[in-house]
């Protein structure tokens, strides 16, 4: 493993950012799955579940962590899968939130994008943990 990879894996911030990104993706999934269910039970949830601003805000909260971690991962030689899946998931989320022409596919794009993005961050976080344990 190169020095760049070792220094990148040794940063605690990056591991925490991966968990933050997984949490943001989980919020997206909860928003798409749980809020419509709650909307049938609680009228106020119906107002929040259909608000486009919520979708855009969730994507804009998740994007900085993903972009930063992709930038850091580009320096690692073994992170091409993470870079590809993270950018694909984030791209699907951005399309779902900001491309009005595809609004009828918004829920599907969001679910797939959030799942792909969360799994990519989770995979990277687990890889960092395995690396740290092997160094002990």
C-alpha positions in Angstrom: 0.0 0.0 0.0 1.4 3.5 -0.9 2.1 6.3 1.6 -0.8 8.2 0.1 -3.2 5.4 0.9 -1.9 4.9 4.4 -2.2 8.6 5.3 -5.7 8.7 3.7 -6.9 5.7 5.7 -5.4 7.0 9.0 -7.6 10.1 9.0 -10.5 9.7 11.5 -12.4 12.5 9.8 -12.8 10.6 6.6 -14.3 7.6 8.5 -16.7 9.8 10.2 -17.7 11.5 7.0 -18.5 8.1 5.5 -20.8 7.5 8.5 -22.4 10.9 8.1 -23.0 10.2 4.4 -24.6 6.9 5.2 -26.8 8.7 7.7 -27.8 11.3 5.1 -28.7 8.5 2.6 -30.7 6.8 5.3 -32.6 10.0 5.8 -33.4 10.1 2.0 -34.6 6.5 2.1 -36.7 7.2 5.2 -38.2 10.3 3.6 -39.2 8.3 0.5 -40.5 5.2 2.3 -41.7 6.3 5.7 -43.2 9.8 5.0 -45.7 8.6 2.4 -46.8 5.9 4.9 -47.0 8.5 7.6 -48.9 10.9 5.3 -51.8 8.5 5.2 -51.9 8.6 9.0 -50.9 12.2 9.8 -52.1 15.1 7.6 -49.1 17.3 8.5 -46.7 14.6 7.2 -48.4 14.8 3.8 -47.4 18.4 3.5 -43.7 17.6 4.2 -43.5 14.4 2.1 -44.5 16.2 -1.1 -42.4 19.3 -0.6 -39.7 19.4 -3.3 -37.5 21.7 -1.1 -37.0 18.7 1.3 -35.6 16.6 -1.5 -33.2 19.3 -2.6 -32.1 20.1 0.9 -31.3 16.4 1.7 -29.3 16.1 -1.5 -27.4 19.3 -0.8 -26.6 18.1 2.7 -25.3 14.7 1.5 -23.3 16.1 -1.5 -20.4 17.9 0.3 -19.4 14.8 2.3 -19.6 12.6 -0.8 -17.6 15.1 -3.0 -14.9 15.5 -0.3 -14.6 11.7 0.2 -14.5 11.1 -3.6 -11.7 13.7 -3.8 -9.8 11.9 -1.1 -10.5 8.5 -2.6 -9.1 9.5 -6.0 -5.7 9.7 -4.2 -6.1 6.0 -3.2 -5.3 3.4 -5.9 -7.8 0.8 -4.7 -10.8 3.2 -4.5 -12.0 3.3 -8.0 -15.1 1.2 -7.2 -16.0 3.7 -4.4 -15.5 6.7 -6.7 -17.7 5.1 -9.4 -20.5 4.0 -7.1 -20.5 7.2 -5.0 -20.7 9.5 -8.0 -23.3 7.3 -9.6 -25.5 7.3 -6.5 -25.0 11.1 -6.0 -25.8 11.7 -9.6 -29.1 9.8 -9.4 -30.0 11.8 -6.3 -29.2 15.0 -8.0 -31.2 14.0 -11.1 -34.2 13.0 -8.9 -34.1 16.3 -7.0 -33.4 18.8 -9.7 -34.5 17.4 -13.1 -38.2 18.2 -13.4 -38.6 16.3 -16.7 -38.0 13.0 -14.8 -40.3 13.9 -11.8 -42.5 10.8 -12.3 -39.4 8.7 -11.7 -38.3 10.8 -8.7 -39.0 8.2 -6.0 -37.4 5.3 -7.9 -34.3 7.4 -8.7 -34.0 8.6 -5.1 -34.3 5.1 -3.7 -31.8 3.6 -6.0 -29.4 6.6 -5.7 -29.6 6.7 -1.9 -29.1 3.0 -1.7 -26.1 2.9 -4.0 -24.5 5.9 -2.3 -25.1 4.5 1.2 -23.6 1.2 0.3 -20.6 2.8 -1.3 -19.9 4.8 1.8 -20.5 1.8 4.1 -18.1 -0.3 2.0 -15.4 2.4 2.3 -16.0 2.8 6.0 -15.6 -1.0 6.5 -12.5 -1.0 4.3 -11.0 1.7 6.5 -11.8 -0.2 9.6 -10.2 -3.4 8.2 -7.1 -1.4 7.3 -6.8 0.0 10.8 -7.3 -3.4 12.4 -4.5 -4.9 10.2 -2.2 -2.1 11.4 -2.6 -2.9 15.1 
